[in-house]
Amino acid sequence: MLTNIIQFLLEWITVNTHYDASVFNFKVIELSSSELQTLACGGKCPIVAFFKPEVGILISKLDFENLCNQSILLHEIIHALQYLNESNLVDAFKEKEAYQIQNKFLMEISIKLELIEPLNLKKCRSLQLNTLM
């Protein structure tokens, strides 16, 4: 199933951004939250995914039927494409671009699915925080 979602996200990125997602060639590795946090921070921290060029995309085991979780993976794929394109953006602007594309994805897909209220990054974070408590 994750393979299908990755393919869907890559196609969406190619159509809706300036990136050619056909060059994406990284592994997507699902880990438990504690494994991911240990790798990223050396212990407990609020991280769900990150991109490491020599390894690929490391992401918590999530329900990828959920649009918010799909958008997290999309965000990390954008970082991988920025790396492959040798983006000259400063890290803060790479992050800003990834968040903007993530928001665009959430908005467009939730409108296409005719959700009562379109999703955005803020709503997704709020939903995620509520499930963690």
Backbone hydrogen bonds, N-H to C=O, Kabsch-Sander energy under -0.5 kcal/mol:
donor,donor_aa,acceptor,acceptor_aa,energy
5,I,1,M,-1.9
6,I,2,L,-2.7
7,Q,3,T,-2.2
8,F,4,N,-2.3
9,L,5,I,-2.7
10,L,6,I,-2.7
11,E,7,Q,-2.3
12,W,8,F,-2.4
13,I,9,L,-2.7
14,T,10,L,-2.2
15,V,11,E,-2.0
16,N,12,W,-2.5
17,T,13,I,-1.6
21,A,19,Y,-0.9
23,V,20,D,-1.5
24,F,21,A,-1.7
29,I,27,K,-0.5
29,I,57,I,-3.4
30,E,28,V,-0.6
31,L,59,I,-2.4
36,L,32,S,-2.5
37,Q,33,S,-2.6
38,T,34,S,-2.1
39,L,35,E,-2.2
40,A,36,L,-2.6
41,C,37,Q,-2.9
42,G,37,Q,-0.7
42,G,38,T,-1.4
43,G,37,Q,-1.2
47,I,45,C,-2.0
50,F,58,L,-2.4
52,K,56,G,-2.9
55,V,52,K,-2.5
56,G,52,K,-3.5
57,I,27,K,-2.8
58,L,50,F,-2.9
58,L,56,G,-0.6
59,I,29,I,-2.7
59,I,57,I,-0.5
60,S,48,V,-2.8
61,K,31,L,-1.8
62,L,60,S,-0.7
64,F,62,L,-1.1
66,N,63,D,-1.5
70,Q,66,N,-2.2
71,S,67,L,-2.3
72,I,68,C,-1.2
73,L,69,N,-1.7
74,L,70,Q,-2.5
75,H,71,S,-2.3
76,E,72,I,-1.8
77,I,73,L,-2.3
78,I,74,L,-2.3
79,H,75,H,-1.6
80,A,76,E,-2.0
81,L,77,I,-2.5
82,Q,78,I,-2.6
83,Y,79,H,-2.1
84,L,80,A,-2.5
85,N,81,L,-2.1
86,E,83,Y,-1.5
87,S,82,Q,-2.6
93,F,90,V,-1.1
94,K,90,V,-2.0
95,E,91,D,-2.4
96,K,92,A,-2.0
97,E,93,F,-2.5
98,A,94,K,-2.3
99,Y,95,E,-2.4
100,Q,96,K,-2.4
101,I,97,E,-2.4
102,Q,98,A,-2.3
103,N,99,Y,-2.5
104,K,100,Q,-2.2
105,F,101,I,-2.5
106,L,102,Q,-2.4
107,M,103,N,-2.6
108,E,104,K,-2.8
109,I,105,F,-2.7
110,S,106,L,-2.1
111,I,107,M,-2.0
112,K,108,E,-2.4
113,L,109,I,-2.3
114,E,111,I,-1.3
115,L,110,S,-2.8
119,L,106,L,-0.6
124,C,120,N,-2.4
125,R,121,L,-2.6
126,S,122,K,-2.0
127,L,123,K,-2.5
128,Q,124,C,-2.6
129,L,125,R,-2.5
130,N,126,S,-2.0
131,T,127,L,-1.5
132,L,128,Q,-1.4
133,M,129,L,-1.1
